[in-house]
Amino acid sequence: MKTHLAIARGGLTALIAGVIAIGSVAARADDDNGGGKVVISTPLAPAVIGPFSQAIRVGKTVYLSGQIAIDPTTNQFMTGASIEDQTRRVLENLAGVLTAAGLRLDDVVNTTVYLADLNDFAKMNQVYATFFKNAPPARTTIQVAGILRNGKVEISAIAVDADDR
């Protein structure tokens, strides 16, 4: 049995399955075993273009899909932008999804950073450090053969709601 709940983009605030989503959509899907997951979707990050979700909450854990440097207001990729600017945009996109899930960057426990060129590591890391100042998450950084839209960086994350806000 599947149940879906939605919040309109008109700035409504609602509590759905323990998720506070402002101007976002949250849908709860219950499987036949009684477990469930909450789909997190928000205009604070680029719309998905395929069969995946911006994030999924299961219990207190939120799994965030990888973000690339797309401006959510224009849906345009930051073509030609520096690694620093792309990293900043990617982390702002992740922060937007976390906000829709009722969380903050401080709740992130793990990230995976995909770089098109590992020589960009120091520049990416300098920007990354400004977003994760206190108790930064565990992280894996790898060079990949390619990132969607010829991006320079993609970051995915896992966050845990450590308290009952």
C-alpha positions in Angstrom: 0.0 0.0 0.0 1.4 3.4 -0.9 0.2 6.7 0.6 1.3 10.1 -0.8 1.1 13.5 1.0 2.1 16.7 -0.6 2.8 20.3 0.5 2.1 23.1 -2.1 4.9 25.4 -3.0 3.0 28.4 -1.7 5.0 28.6 1.5 2.9 26.3 3.6 4.5 24.6 6.6 3.5 21.1 7.6 4.7 18.2 9.6 4.5 15.1 7.5 5.9 11.8 8.9 8.2 13.8 11.2 9.6 16.0 8.4 9.2 19.7 8.5 9.2 20.9 4.9 8.8 24.6 4.0 7.7 25.2 0.4 8.6 21.6 -0.5 7.0 18.3 -1.2 7.2 15.3 1.0 5.7 12.0 0.1 5.5 9.0 2.4 5.6 5.6 0.7 4.8 2.6 2.9 5.9 -0.8 1.7 4.0 -4.1 2.4 6.3 -4.8 5.3 5.1 -1.8 7.3 8.4 0.1 6.9 8.4 3.4 5.1 10.4 6.2 3.5 9.8 9.8 2.9 10.7 11.4 -0.4 12.1 14.9 0.0 11.7 17.4 -2.8 12.2 21.1 -2.8 12.6 24.1 -5.2 15.6 25.1 -3.1 17.6 22.6 -5.2 17.4 21.7 -8.9 14.5 19.6 -10.0 15.4 16.0 -10.7 15.5 14.9 -14.3 15.0 11.1 -14.0 13.7 8.3 -11.8 15.3 9.4 -8.5 14.6 11.7 -5.6 16.5 14.7 -4.3 16.6 12.9 -0.9 15.0 10.0 1.0 14.3 9.9 4.7 14.2 6.6 6.5 13.7 7.1 10.2 16.2 9.7 11.4 18.5 9.3 8.4 18.3 11.3 5.2 20.1 10.1 2.1 20.8 13.0 -0.3 21.4 12.4 -4.0 24.4 13.9 -5.6 24.1 17.5 -6.6 25.9 19.3 -9.4 26.3 23.0 -10.1 22.8 23.8 -11.3 21.1 27.0 -10.1 17.7 26.0 -8.8 16.1 29.3 -9.7 17.1 29.1 -13.4 17.7 25.3 -13.8 20.9 26.3 -15.7 24.2 24.5 -15.2 27.1 26.8 -14.3 29.0 26.2 -17.5 32.5 27.5 -17.3 32.4 28.3 -13.6 35.4 27.7 -11.5 35.7 24.7 -9.2 35.2 27.0 -6.3 32.0 28.4 -7.6 30.7 25.0 -8.6 31.5 23.6 -5.2 29.7 26.5 -3.5 26.6 26.0 -5.7 26.6 22.2 -5.0 26.8 22.7 -1.3 24.1 25.3 -1.4 21.9 22.9 -3.3 22.6 20.2 -0.6 21.7 22.7 2.1 18.4 23.5 0.4 17.5 19.8 0.4 18.5 19.5 4.0 16.3 22.5 4.9 13.3 20.8 3.2 14.1 17.8 5.4 14.2 19.9 8.6 18.0 19.5 8.9 21.2 21.5 8.5 24.7 21.0 7.2 25.7 20.3 10.8 23.6 17.1 10.6 25.6 15.7 7.7 27.6 12.6 8.8 29.1 11.5 5.5 29.7 12.9 2.1 31.1 11.6 -1.2 32.8 14.1 -3.4 33.3 13.2 -7.1 35.9 15.4 -8.9 36.4 15.4 -12.6 40.0 16.4 -11.9 41.7 15.4 -8.7 44.1 18.4 -9.2 41.0 20.5 -8.1 41.0 18.9 -4.7 42.7 21.8 -2.8 40.4 24.4 -4.3 37.3 22.3 -3.7 38.4 21.5 -0.2 38.9 25.2 0.7 35.3 26.0 -0.2 34.0 22.8 1.4 35.7 23.7 4.7 33.6 26.9 4.9 30.4 24.9 4.9 31.5 22.3 7.4 33.3 24.2 10.2 32.4 22.2 13.3 32.8 18.4 13.4 33.0 18.0 9.6 31.5 14.8 8.2 33.4 11.6 7.2 34.2 11.9 3.5 35.4 10.0 0.5 36.8 12.0 -2.4 37.4 10.3 -5.8 38.2 11.3 -9.3 35.7 10.1 -11.9 35.8 9.8 -15.6 33.0 12.3 -16.1 30.3 14.2 -14.3 26.9 15.1 -15.8 27.0 18.2 -18.0 30.8 18.2 -17.9 30.7 19.4 -14.3 33.8 19.7 -12.2 32.3 18.4 -8.9 29.3 16.4 -7.6 28.6 15.7 -3.9 26.2 13.3 -2.3 25.6 13.2 1.5 24.0 11.3 4.4 22.5 13.2 7.3 21.1 12.1 10.6 18.5 13.9 12.7 20.3 13.7 16.0 17.7 15.4 18.1 14.0 15.9 18.2 13.7 19.6 17.1 
